[in-house]
Amino acid sequence: MLLFVEYKPNIALNKPAYQISTYIERHGADTEASVAVDGNYDEDKFSHTNGSEVSPQWWMVDLEQQNSIYEISVIGRRSQGMNCL
């Protein structure tokens, strides 16, 4: 049996990322915008805006060049379910 898996590079990996505000986590989690594109999927590493400061909330990544984008994957924290997207 042959299994073919299409490799899709992460063009956002380690690129500059920004968000309108940063939530300061009481438990020491790193919540800066850049954490979302560092390739680390640990539960204590996630970007998080401070929803009480400004609305609407936004986060963005600078891909630093033009790209053809066919798919975007957003991964939520497993400990919080899909309610944290």
Backbone as XML, in Angstrom:
<?xml version="1.0"?>
<chain id="A" units="angstrom">
  <residue number="1" name="MET">
    <atom name="N" x="0.837" y="-1.176" z="0.000"/>
    <atom name="CA" x="0.000" y="0.000" z="0.000"/>
    <atom name="C" x="0.885" y="1.243" z="0.000"/>
  </residue>
  <residue number="2" name="LEU">
    <atom name="N" x="0.587" y="2.178" z="-0.864"/>
    <atom name="CA" x="1.316" y="3.442" z="-0.925"/>
    <atom name="C" x="0.451" y="4.545" z="-0.339"/>
  </residue>
  <residue number="3" name="LEU">
    <atom name="N" x="1.078" y="5.399" z="0.419"/>
    <atom name="CA" x="0.384" y="6.537" z="1.006"/>
    <atom name="C" x="1.087" y="7.801" z="0.566"/>
  </residue>
  <residue number="4" name="PHE">
    <atom name="N" x="0.366" y="8.688" z="-0.056"/>
    <atom name="CA" x="0.936" y="9.947" z="-0.507"/>
    <atom name="C" x="0.394" y="11.074" z="0.363"/>
  </residue>
  <residue number="5" name="VAL">
    <atom name="N" x="1.288" y="11.852" z="0.904"/>
    <atom name="CA" x="0.910" y="12.989" z="1.725"/>
    <atom name="C" x="1.447" y="14.239" z="1.055"/>
  </residue>
  <residue number="6" name="GLU">
    <atom name="N" x="0.579" y="15.172" z="0.803"/>
    <atom name="CA" x="1.000" y="16.410" z="0.175"/>
    <atom name="C" x="1.627" y="17.314" z="1.229"/>
  </residue>
  <residue number="7" name="TYR">
    <atom name="N" x="2.858" y="17.728" z="0.994"/>
    <atom name="CA" x="3.552" y="18.631" z="1.913"/>
    <atom name="C" x="3.096" y="20.053" z="1.635"/>
  </residue>
  <residue number="8" name="LYS">
    <atom name="N" x="2.643" y="20.723" z="2.673"/>
    <atom name="CA" x="2.230" y="22.117" z="2.557"/>
    <atom name="C" x="3.100" y="22.934" z="3.498"/>
  </residue>
  <residue number="9" name="PRO">
    <atom name="N" x="4.008" y="23.721" z="2.954"/>
    <atom name="CA" x="4.908" y="24.491" z="3.824"/>
    <atom name="C" x="4.161" y="25.560" z="4.611"/>
  </residue>
  <residue number="10" name="ASN">
    <atom name="N" x="4.648" y="25.837" z="5.797"/>
    <atom name="CA" x="4.083" y="26.884" z="6.635"/>
    <atom name="C" x="4.801" y="28.188" z="6.274"/>
  </residue>
  <residue number="11" name="ILE">
    <atom name="N" x="4.229" y="28.971" z="5.389"/>
    <atom name="CA" x="4.894" y="30.191" z="4.937"/>
    <atom name="C" x="4.846" y="31.298" z="5.984"/>
  </residue>
  <residue number="12" name="ALA">
    <atom name="N" x="4.067" y="31.115" z="7.047"/>
    <atom name="CA" x="3.999" y="32.100" z="8.131"/>
    <atom name="C" x="5.012" y="31.817" z="9.238"/>
  </residue>
  <residue number="13" name="LEU">
    <atom name="N" x="5.672" y="30.678" z="9.187"/>
    <atom name="CA" x="6.580" y="30.272" z="10.260"/>
    <atom name="C" x="7.661" y="31.315" z="10.505"/>
  </residue>
  <residue number="14" name="ASN">
    <atom name="N" x="7.704" y="31.811" z="11.730"/>
    <atom name="CA" x="8.688" y="32.794" z="12.209"/>
    <atom name="C" x="8.671" y="34.129" z="11.471"/>
  </residue>
  <residue number="15" name="LYS">
    <atom name="N" x="7.561" y="34.447" z="10.836"/>
    <atom name="CA" x="7.410" y="35.758" z="10.195"/>
    <atom name="C" x="6.903" y="36.754" z="11.240"/>
  </residue>
  <residue number="16" name="PRO">
    <atom name="N" x="7.070" y="38.052" z="10.996"/>
    <atom name="CA" x="6.588" y="39.059" z="11.950"/>
    <atom name="C" x="5.066" y="38.982" z="12.112"/>
  </residue>
  <residue number="17" name="ALA">
    <atom name="N" x="4.611" y="38.975" z="13.359"/>
    <atom name="CA" x="3.179" y="38.905" z="13.651"/>
    <atom name="C" x="2.811" y="40.052" z="14.586"/>
  </residue>
  <residue number="18" name="TYR">
    <atom name="N" x="1.568" y="40.504" z="14.476"/>
    <atom name="CA" x="1.092" y="41.656" z="15.236"/>
    <atom name="C" x="-0.334" y="41.392" z="15.706"/>
  </residue>
  <residue number="19" name="GLN">
    <atom name="N" x="-0.717" y="41.990" z="16.827"/>
    <atom name="CA" x="-2.102" y="41.953" z="17.284"/>
    <atom name="C" x="-2.415" y="43.271" z="17.972"/>
  </residue>
  <residue number="20" name="ILE">
    <atom name="N" x="-3.678" y="43.619" z="18.013"/>
    <atom name="CA" x="-4.088" y="44.930" z="18.511"/>
    <atom name="C" x="-3.780" y="45.131" z="19.990"/>
  </residue>
  <residue number="21" name="SER">
    <atom name="N" x="-3.781" y="44.068" z="20.766"/>
    <atom name="CA" x="-3.480" y="44.152" z="22.191"/>
    <atom name="C" x="-2.962" y="42.794" z="22.633"/>
  </residue>
  <residue number="22" name="THR">
    <atom name="N" x="-2.399" y="42.740" z="23.827"/>
    <atom name="CA" x="-1.904" y="41.469" z="24.351"/>
    <atom name="C" x="-2.466" y="41.239" z="25.742"/>
  </residue>
  <residue number="23" name="TYR">
    <atom name="N" x="-3.101" y="40.100" z="25.905"/>
    <atom name="CA" x="-3.631" y="39.698" z="27.197"/>
    <atom name="C" x="-2.470" y="39.238" z="28.071"/>
  </residue>
  <residue number="24" name="ILE">
    <atom name="N" x="-2.392" y="39.755" z="29.270"/>
    <atom name="CA" x="-1.338" y="39.351" z="30.200"/>
    <atom name="C" x="-1.852" y="38.166" z="31.003"/>
  </residue>
  <residue number="25" name="GLU">
    <atom name="N" x="-1.286" y="37.015" z="30.739"/>
    <atom name="CA" x="-1.703" y="35.757" z="31.377"/>
    <atom name="C" x="-1.161" y="35.691" z="32.792"/>
  </residue>
  <residue number="26" name="ARG">
    <atom name="N" x="-2.021" y="35.434" z="33.752"/>
    <atom name="CA" x="-1.623" y="35.357" z="35.157"/>
    <atom name="C" x="-0.765" y="34.135" z="35.467"/>
  </residue>
  <residue number="27" name="HIS">
    <atom name="N" x="-0.855" y="33.118" z="34.651"/>
    <atom name="CA" x="-0.147" y="31.877" z="34.942"/>
    <atom name="C" x="1.177" y="31.775" z="34.189"/>
  </residue>
  <residue number="28" name="GLY">
    <atom name="N" x="1.657" y="32.864" z="33.638"/>
    <atom name="CA" x="2.962" y="32.884" z="33.000"/>
    <atom name="C" x="2.993" y="32.435" z="31.556"/>
  </residue>
  <residue number="29" name="ALA">
    <atom name="N" x="1.849" y="32.254" z="30.922"/>
    <atom name="CA" x="1.840" y="31.854" z="29.519"/>
    <atom name="C" x="2.298" y="33.019" z="28.646"/>
  </residue>
  <residue number="30" name="ASP">
    <atom name="N" x="2.987" y="32.701" z="27.580"/>
    <atom name="CA" x="3.441" y="33.702" z="26.620"/>
    <atom name="C" x="2.314" y="33.937" z="25.620"/>
  </residue>
  <residue number="31" name="THR">
    <atom name="N" x="1.779" y="35.153" z="25.546"/>
    <atom name="CA" x="0.619" y="35.432" z="24.703"/>
    <atom name="C" x="0.887" y="36.479" z="23.623"/>
  </residue>
  <residue number="32" name="GLU">
    <atom name="N" x="2.148" y="36.745" z="23.317"/>
    <atom name="CA" x="2.502" y="37.702" z="22.265"/>
    <atom name="C" x="2.043" y="37.181" z="20.896"/>
  </residue>
  <residue number="33" name="ALA">
    <atom name="N" x="1.861" y="38.067" z="19.934"/>
    <atom name="CA" x="1.418" y="37.688" z="18.592"/>
    <atom name="C" x="2.382" y="36.717" z="17.924"/>
  </residue>
  <residue number="34" name="SER">
    <atom name="N" x="3.680" y="36.890" z="18.135"/>
    <atom name="CA" x="4.682" y="36.051" z="17.470"/>
    <atom name="C" x="4.612" y="34.587" z="17.884"/>
  </residue>
  <residue number="35" name="VAL">
    <atom name="N" x="4.026" y="34.305" z="19.034"/>
    <atom name="CA" x="3.914" y="32.922" z="19.510"/>
    <atom name="C" x="3.063" y="32.090" z="18.548"/>
  </residue>
  <residue number="36" name="ALA">
    <atom name="N" x="2.122" y="32.724" z="17.860"/>
    <atom name="CA" x="1.241" y="31.997" z="16.943"/>
    <atom name="C" x="1.957" y="31.464" z="15.707"/>
  </residue>
  <residue number="37" name="VAL">
    <atom name="N" x="3.134" y="31.988" z="15.415"/>
    <atom name="CA" x="3.848" y="31.559" z="14.202"/>
    <atom name="C" x="5.234" y="31.001" z="14.511"/>
  </residue>
  <residue number="38" name="ASP">
    <atom name="N" x="5.483" y="30.599" z="15.749"/>
    <atom name="CA" x="6.817" y="30.096" z="16.106"/>
    <atom name="C" x="6.965" y="28.585" z="15.938"/>
  </residue>
  <residue number="39" name="GLY">
    <atom name="N" x="5.883" y="27.897" z="15.548"/>
    <atom name="CA" x="5.948" y="26.460" z="15.321"/>
    <atom name="C" x="5.823" y="25.622" z="16.577"/>
  </residue>
  <residue number="40" name="ASN">
    <atom name="N" x="5.669" y="26.249" z="17.734"/>
    <atom name="CA" x="5.556" y="25.547" z="19.003"/>
    <atom name="C" x="4.068" y="25.385" z="19.342"/>
  </residue>
  <residue number="41" name="TYR">
    <atom name="N" x="3.641" y="24.143" z="19.557"/>
    <atom name="CA" x="2.227" y="23.880" z="19.844"/>
    <atom name="C" x="1.971" y="23.553" z="21.313"/>
  </residue>
  <residue number="42" name="ASP">
    <atom name="N" x="2.888" y="23.908" z="22.201"/>
    <atom name="CA" x="2.694" y="23.659" z="23.629"/>
    <atom name="C" x="1.462" y="24.408" z="24.141"/>
  </residue>
  <residue number="43" name="GLU">
    <atom name="N" x="0.781" y="23.825" z="25.119"/>
    <atom name="CA" x="-0.432" y="24.417" z="25.674"/>
    <atom name="C" x="-0.202" y="25.780" z="26.337"/>
  </residue>
  <residue number="44" name="ASP">
    <atom name="N" x="1.002" y="26.053" z="26.827"/>
    <atom name="CA" x="1.247" y="27.337" z="27.484"/>
    <atom name="C" x="1.829" y="28.367" z="26.527"/>
  </residue>
  <residue number="45" name="LYS">
    <atom name="N" x="1.746" y="28.113" z="25.220"/>
    <atom name="CA" x="2.231" y="29.051" z="24.205"/>
    <atom name="C" x="1.092" y="29.333" z="23.233"/>
  </residue>
  <residue number="46" name="PHE">
    <atom name="N" x="0.516" y="30.515" z="23.319"/>
    <atom name="CA" x="-0.582" y="30.882" z="22.431"/>
    <atom name="C" x="-0.681" y="32.395" z="22.372"/>
  </residue>
  <residue number="47" name="SER">
    <atom name="N" x="-1.097" y="32.925" z="21.227"/>
    <atom name="CA" x="-1.323" y="34.365" z="21.159"/>
    <atom name="C" x="-2.715" y="34.643" z="21.728"/>
  </residue>
  <residue number="48" name="HIS">
    <atom name="N" x="-2.864" y="35.803" z="22.349"/>
    <atom name="CA" x="-4.138" y="36.121" z="23.006"/>
    <atom name="C" x="-4.255" y="37.638" z="23.081"/>
  </residue>
  <residue number="49" name="THR">
    <atom name="N" x="-5.313" y="38.183" z="22.512"/>
    <atom name="CA" x="-5.550" y="39.620" z="22.621"/>
    <atom name="C" x="-6.303" y="39.917" z="23.905"/>
  </residue>
  <residue number="50" name="ASN">
    <atom name="N" x="-6.263" y="41.166" z="24.314"/>
    <atom name="CA" x="-6.996" y="41.602" z="25.501"/>
    <atom name="C" x="-8.311" y="42.204" z="25.031"/>
  </residue>
  <residue number="51" name="GLY">
    <atom name="N" x="-9.360" y="41.397" z="25.018"/>
    <atom name="CA" x="-10.653" y="41.815" z="24.489"/>
    <atom name="C" x="-11.298" y="42.967" z="25.212"/>
  </residue>
  <residue number="52" name="SER">
    <atom name="N" x="-10.843" y="43.274" z="26.418"/>
    <atom name="CA" x="-11.474" y="44.362" z="27.172"/>
    <atom name="C" x="-10.891" y="45.728" z="26.822"/>
  </residue>
  <residue number="53" name="GLU">
    <atom name="N" x="-9.783" y="45.766" z="26.076"/>
    <atom name="CA" x="-9.141" y="47.052" z="25.757"/>
    <atom name="C" x="-9.722" y="47.726" z="24.527"/>
  </residue>
  <residue number="54" name="VAL">
    <atom name="N" x="-9.810" y="47.014" z="23.427"/>
    <atom name="CA" x="-10.213" y="47.598" z="22.149"/>
    <atom name="C" x="-11.071" y="46.592" z="21.393"/>
  </residue>
  <residue number="55" name="SER">
    <atom name="N" x="-12.005" y="47.085" z="20.617"/>
    <atom name="CA" x="-12.809" y="46.206" z="19.782"/>
    <atom name="C" x="-12.905" y="46.831" z="18.398"/>
  </residue>
  <residue number="56" name="PRO">
    <atom name="N" x="-12.883" y="46.106" z="17.328"/>
    <atom name="CA" x="-12.758" y="44.653" z="17.250"/>
    <atom name="C" x="-11.316" y="44.190" z="17.456"/>
  </residue>
  <residue number="57" name="GLN">
    <atom name="N" x="-11.158" y="42.936" z="17.781"/>
    <atom name="CA" x="-9.838" y="42.334" z="17.973"/>
    <atom name="C" x="-9.290" y="41.875" z="16.627"/>
  </residue>
  <residue number="58" name="TRP">
    <atom name="N" x="-7.971" y="41.959" z="16.457"/>
    <atom name="CA" x="-7.351" y="41.445" z="15.238"/>
    <atom name="C" x="-5.943" y="40.947" z="15.525"/>
  </residue>
  <residue number="59" name="TRP">
    <atom name="N" x="-5.484" y="40.074" z="14.666"/>
    <atom name="CA" x="-4.135" y="39.508" z="14.681"/>
    <atom name="C" x="-3.732" y="39.379" z="13.222"/>
  </residue>
  <residue number="60" name="MET">
    <atom name="N" x="-2.451" y="39.621" z="12.900"/>
    <atom name="CA" x="-2.017" y="39.454" z="11.519"/>
    <atom name="C" x="-0.560" y="39.019" z="11.463"/>
  </residue>
  <residue number="61" name="VAL">
    <atom name="N" x="-0.199" y="38.453" z="10.330"/>
    <atom name="CA" x="1.181" y="38.044" z="10.078"/>
    <atom name="C" x="1.630" y="38.679" z="8.774"/>
  </residue>
  <residue number="62" name="ASP">
    <atom name="N" x="2.863" y="39.174" z="8.738"/>
    <atom name="CA" x="3.453" y="39.751" z="7.540"/>
    <atom name="C" x="4.250" y="38.642" z="6.844"/>
  </residue>
  <residue number="63" name="LEU">
    <atom name="N" x="3.771" y="38.179" z="5.706"/>
    <atom name="CA" x="4.445" y="37.097" z="4.989"/>
    <atom name="C" x="5.679" y="37.579" z="4.230"/>
  </residue>
  <residue number="64" name="GLU">
    <atom name="N" x="5.907" y="38.870" z="4.222"/>
    <atom name="CA" x="7.105" y="39.520" z="3.681"/>
    <atom name="C" x="7.281" y="39.391" z="2.175"/>
  </residue>
  <residue number="65" name="GLN">
    <atom name="N" x="6.367" y="38.778" z="1.496"/>
    <atom name="CA" x="6.388" y="38.718" z="0.029"/>
    <atom name="C" x="5.023" y="38.238" z="-0.442"/>
  </residue>
  <residue number="66" name="GLN">
    <atom name="N" x="4.752" y="38.432" z="-1.731"/>
    <atom name="CA" x="3.488" y="37.959" z="-2.269"/>
    <atom name="C" x="3.498" y="36.437" z="-2.340"/>
  </residue>
  <residue number="67" name="ASN">
    <atom name="N" x="2.377" y="35.841" z="-2.000"/>
    <atom name="CA" x="2.236" y="34.390" z="-2.031"/>
    <atom name="C" x="0.864" y="34.034" z="-2.581"/>
  </residue>
  <residue number="68" name="SER">
    <atom name="N" x="0.775" y="32.895" z="-3.220"/>
    <atom name="CA" x="-0.518" y="32.330" z="-3.590"/>
    <atom name="C" x="-0.937" y="31.447" z="-2.423"/>
  </residue>
  <residue number="69" name="ILE">
    <atom name="N" x="-2.059" y="31.763" z="-1.816"/>
    <atom name="CA" x="-2.509" y="31.029" z="-0.636"/>
    <atom name="C" x="-3.743" y="30.229" z="-1.008"/>
  </residue>
  <residue number="70" name="TYR">
    <atom name="N" x="-3.674" y="28.920" z="-0.759"/>
    <atom name="CA" x="-4.765" y="28.021" z="-1.089"/>
    <atom name="C" x="-5.461" y="27.487" z="0.149"/>
  </residue>
  <residue number="71" name="GLU">
    <atom name="N" x="-4.809" y="27.584" z="1.291"/>
    <atom name="CA" x="-5.383" y="27.035" z="2.511"/>
    <atom name="C" x="-4.814" y="27.773" z="3.714"/>
  </residue>
  <residue number="72" name="ILE">
    <atom name="N" x="-5.648" y="28.023" z="4.697"/>
    <atom name="CA" x="-5.224" y="28.628" z="5.956"/>
    <atom name="C" x="-5.680" y="27.710" z="7.078"/>
  </residue>
  <residue number="73" name="SER">
    <atom name="N" x="-4.761" y="27.356" z="7.962"/>
    <atom name="CA" x="-5.101" y="26.517" z="9.114"/>
    <atom name="C" x="-4.955" y="27.334" z="10.386"/>
  </residue>
  <residue number="74" name="VAL">
    <atom name="N" x="-5.991" y="27.319" z="11.203"/>
    <atom name="CA" x="-5.968" y="27.984" z="12.502"/>
    <atom name="C" x="-6.165" y="26.891" z="13.549"/>
  </residue>
  <residue number="75" name="ILE">
    <atom name="N" x="-5.244" y="26.829" z="14.492"/>
    <atom name="CA" x="-5.291" y="25.787" z="15.509"/>
    <atom name="C" x="-5.610" y="26.430" z="16.853"/>
  </residue>
  <residue number="76" name="GLY">
    <atom name="N" x="-6.721" y="26.037" z="17.457"/>
    <atom name="CA" x="-7.110" y="26.561" z="18.759"/>
    <atom name="C" x="-6.455" y="25.773" z="19.878"/>
  </residue>
  <residue number="77" name="ARG">
    <atom name="N" x="-6.437" y="26.356" z="21.058"/>
    <atom name="CA" x="-5.907" y="25.648" z="22.225"/>
    <atom name="C" x="-6.783" y="24.452" z="22.528"/>
  </residue>
  <residue number="78" name="ARG">
    <atom name="N" x="-6.179" y="23.290" z="22.656"/>
    <atom name="CA" x="-6.941" y="22.075" z="22.954"/>
    <atom name="C" x="-7.623" y="22.164" z="24.311"/>
  </residue>
  <residue number="79" name="SER">
    <atom name="N" x="-6.999" y="22.809" z="25.269"/>
    <atom name="CA" x="-7.569" y="22.867" z="26.613"/>
    <atom name="C" x="-8.834" y="23.719" z="26.681"/>
  </residue>
  <residue number="80" name="GLN">
    <atom name="N" x="-9.038" y="24.587" z="25.712"/>
    <atom name="CA" x="-10.205" y="25.476" z="25.724"/>
    <atom name="C" x="-11.217" y="25.119" z="24.634"/>
  </residue>
  <residue number="81" name="GLY">
    <atom name="N" x="-10.942" y="24.114" z="23.851"/>
    <atom name="CA" x="-11.845" y="23.737" z="22.770"/>
    <atom name="C" x="-11.849" y="24.802" z="21.679"/>
  </residue>
  <residue number="82" name="MET">
    <atom name="N" x="-12.839" y="24.789" z="20.862"/>
    <atom name="CA" x="-12.926" y="25.718" z="19.747"/>
    <atom name="C" x="-13.459" y="27.088" z="20.147"/>
  </residue>
  <residue number="83" name="ASN">
    <atom name="N" x="-13.789" y="27.291" z="21.404"/>
    <atom name="CA" x="-14.314" y="28.569" z="21.852"/>
    <atom name="C" x="-13.258" y="29.662" z="21.901"/>
  </residue>
  <residue number="84" name="CYS">
    <atom name="N" x="-12.001" y="29.312" z="21.719"/>
    <atom name="CA" x="-10.928" y="30.303" z="21.843"/>
    <atom name="C" x="-10.420" y="30.808" z="20.510"/>
  </residue>
  <residue number="85" name="LEU">
    <atom name="N" x="-11.142" y="30.599" z="19.446"/>
    <atom name="CA" x="-10.702" y="31.118" z="18.152"/>
    <atom name="C" x="-11.279" y="32.481" z="17.923"/>
  </residue>
</chain>
